[in-house]
Amino acid sequence: DLARFGARQAQAGPDDQRLWERFPCKAQAFLQRTRPHESPAVRAAVVRDISAGGIAVEADSDLHVGDLV
């Protein structure tokens, strides 16, 4: 699945504190809160980079570290 975004499962170098290497990615996404009673439930976002361990997204909203989307 990572190949679709120009990425692969590769371990990060010794200078990186993360386990997996991050690859730049330009993609549009939609984030949906796991608790739909919070508004707005769906938000537009931009994917900035991707790795085997996750993705970095940028959204114009009140999302916080630990929010489930």
DRENPA-3360 file (N, C-alpha, C; in nm, 2 decimals, always signed):
BEGIN
1 = DLARFGAR = +0.08/-0.12/+0.00/+0.00/+0.00/+0.00/+0.08/+0.13/+0.00 ~ +0.20/+0.12/+0.06/+0.29/+0.24/+0.07/+0.34/+0.28/-0.07 ~ +0.36/+0.19/-0.16/+0.41/+0.22/-0.30/+0.31/+0.31/-0.37 ~ +0.19/+0.31/-0.34/+0.09/+0.40/-0.41/+0.12/+0.54/-0.38 ~ +0.19/+0.57/-0.27/+0.23/+0.70/-0.23/+0.38/+0.73/-0.25 ~ +0.45/+0.65/-0.32/+0.59/+0.67/-0.34/+0.68/+0.64/-0.22 ~ +0.63/+0.55/-0.13/+0.70/+0.52/-0.01/+0.72/+0.36/-0.01 ~ +0.81/+0.32/+0.09/+0.83/+0.18/+0.11/+0.86/+0.16/+0.26;
9 = QAQAGPDD = +0.86/+0.03/+0.30/+0.89/+0.00/+0.44/+1.04/+0.00/+0.45 ~ +1.10/+0.11/+0.51/+1.24/+0.12/+0.52/+1.27/+0.18/+0.66 ~ +1.37/+0.12/+0.73/+1.41/+0.17/+0.86/+1.48/+0.30/+0.84 ~ +1.45/+0.39/+0.94/+1.51/+0.52/+0.94/+1.66/+0.51/+0.97 ~ +1.74/+0.61/+0.93/+1.88/+0.62/+0.96/+1.91/+0.64/+1.10 ~ +2.04/+0.62/+1.14/+2.08/+0.63/+1.28/+2.06/+0.77/+1.34 ~ +2.05/+0.88/+1.26/+2.03/+1.01/+1.31/+1.88/+1.04/+1.34 ~ +1.79/+0.96/+1.29/+1.64/+0.98/+1.31/+1.60/+0.90/+1.43;
17 = QRLWERFP = +1.52/+0.97/+1.51/+1.46/+0.90/+1.63/+1.34/+0.81/+1.60 ~ +1.30/+0.81/+1.48/+1.18/+0.73/+1.45/+1.23/+0.59/+1.39 ~ +1.15/+0.49/+1.40/+1.18/+0.36/+1.35/+1.18/+0.35/+1.20 ~ +1.08/+0.42/+1.14/+1.06/+0.40/+0.99/+1.09/+0.54/+0.92 ~ +1.15/+0.52/+0.81/+1.18/+0.64/+0.72/+1.06/+0.70/+0.68 ~ +1.05/+0.84/+0.68/+0.94/+0.91/+0.63/+0.96/+0.96/+0.48 ~ +0.86/+0.95/+0.40/+0.86/+0.99/+0.26/+0.77/+1.10/+0.24 ~ +0.81/+1.21/+0.17/+0.72/+1.32/+0.13/+0.60/+1.27/+0.05;
25 = CKAQAFLQ = +0.49/+1.32/+0.08/+0.37/+1.28/+0.01/+0.27/+1.40/-0.01 ~ +0.22/+1.41/-0.13/+0.12/+1.52/-0.16/-0.01/+1.45/-0.19 ~ -0.10/+1.44/-0.10/-0.23/+1.38/-0.12/-0.33/+1.45/-0.04 ~ -0.45/+1.45/-0.08/-0.57/+1.50/-0.01/-0.63/+1.39/+0.07 ~ -0.69/+1.43/+0.19/-0.75/+1.33/+0.27/-0.87/+1.39/+0.34 ~ -0.95/+1.31/+0.40/-1.06/+1.35/+0.48/-1.05/+1.27/+0.61 ~ -1.05/+1.35/+0.72/-1.05/+1.29/+0.86/-1.19/+1.29/+0.92 ~ -1.22/+1.17/+0.97/-1.35/+1.16/+1.04/-1.33/+1.12/+1.18;
33 = RTRPHESP = -1.39/+1.20/+1.27/-1.37/+1.17/+1.42/-1.45/+1.04/+1.45 ~ -1.39/+0.97/+1.54/-1.45/+0.84/+1.59/-1.58/+0.87/+1.67 ~ -1.59/+0.99/+1.72/-1.71/+1.03/+1.79/-1.78/+1.13/+1.71 ~ -1.88/+1.09/+1.63/-1.94/+1.18/+1.53/-2.02/+1.29/+1.59 ~ -2.05/+1.29/+1.72/-2.13/+1.40/+1.78/-2.05/+1.53/+1.79 ~ -1.92/+1.52/+1.78/-1.83/+1.64/+1.77/-1.84/+1.70/+1.64 ~ -1.85/+1.83/+1.63/-1.87/+1.89/+1.50/-1.74/+1.97/+1.46 ~ -1.71/+1.99/+1.34/-1.76/+1.90/+1.23/-1.70/+1.76/+1.24;
41 = AVRAAVVR = -1.78/+1.66/+1.20/-1.73/+1.52/+1.21/-1.63/+1.49/+1.11 ~ -1.64/+1.55/+0.99/-1.55/+1.52/+0.88/-1.47/+1.65/+0.84 ~ -1.34/+1.64/+0.83/-1.26/+1.75/+0.80/-1.16/+1.72/+0.68 ~ -1.14/+1.82/+0.60/-1.04/+1.81/+0.49/-0.90/+1.82/+0.55 ~ -0.81/+1.75/+0.49/-0.67/+1.75/+0.54/-0.58/+1.72/+0.42 ~ -0.45/+1.75/+0.44/-0.34/+1.73/+0.34/-0.24/+1.63/+0.40 ~ -0.20/+1.53/+0.33/-0.10/+1.44/+0.38/+0.03/+1.50/+0.34 ~ +0.12/+1.51/+0.44/+0.25/+1.57/+0.42/+0.36/+1.46/+0.40;
49 = DISAGGIA = +0.36/+1.36/+0.49/+0.45/+1.25/+0.47/+0.39/+1.12/+0.52 ~ +0.46/+1.01/+0.48/+0.40/+0.88/+0.51/+0.52/+0.78/+0.54 ~ +0.49/+0.69/+0.63/+0.59/+0.59/+0.66/+0.52/+0.46/+0.70 ~ +0.59/+0.35/+0.72/+0.53/+0.23/+0.76/+0.47/+0.24/+0.90 ~ +0.50/+0.34/+0.98/+0.44/+0.36/+1.11/+0.33/+0.46/+1.12 ~ +0.30/+0.53/+1.01/+0.19/+0.62/+1.01/+0.20/+0.73/+0.91 ~ +0.12/+0.83/+0.92/+0.12/+0.94/+0.83/+0.12/+1.07/+0.91 ~ +0.17/+1.18/+0.84/+0.16/+1.31/+0.90/+0.06/+1.39/+0.81;
57 = VEADSDLH = -0.04/+1.44/+0.88/-0.15/+1.52/+0.81/-0.15/+1.66/+0.87 ~ -0.20/+1.75/+0.78/-0.22/+1.89/+0.82/-0.37/+1.92/+0.80 ~ -0.43/+1.96/+0.90/-0.58/+2.00/+0.89/-0.61/+2.13/+0.96 ~ -0.69/+2.21/+0.90/-0.74/+2.33/+0.96/-0.85/+2.30/+1.05 ~ -0.82/+2.25/+1.17/-0.92/+2.22/+1.27/-0.86/+2.21/+1.41 ~ -0.95/+2.18/+1.50/-0.91/+2.16/+1.64/-0.88/+2.02/+1.67 ~ -0.79/+1.95/+1.60/-0.75/+1.82/+1.63/-0.63/+1.82/+1.72 ~ -0.62/+1.73/+1.81/-0.52/+1.73/+1.91/-0.45/+1.59/+1.91;
65 = VGDLV = -0.32/+1.59/+1.96/-0.25/+1.46/+1.97/-0.33/+1.37/+2.05 ~ -0.35/+1.25/+2.00/-0.43/+1.15/+2.07/-0.57/+1.14/+2.03 ~ -0.62/+1.24/+1.95/-0.76/+1.23/+1.89/-0.77/+1.11/+1.80 ~ -0.88/+1.03/+1.81/-0.89/+0.92/+1.72/-0.98/+0.97/+1.60 ~ -0.92/+0.95/+1.48/-0.99/+0.99/+1.36/-0.99/+0.87/+1.26;
% end
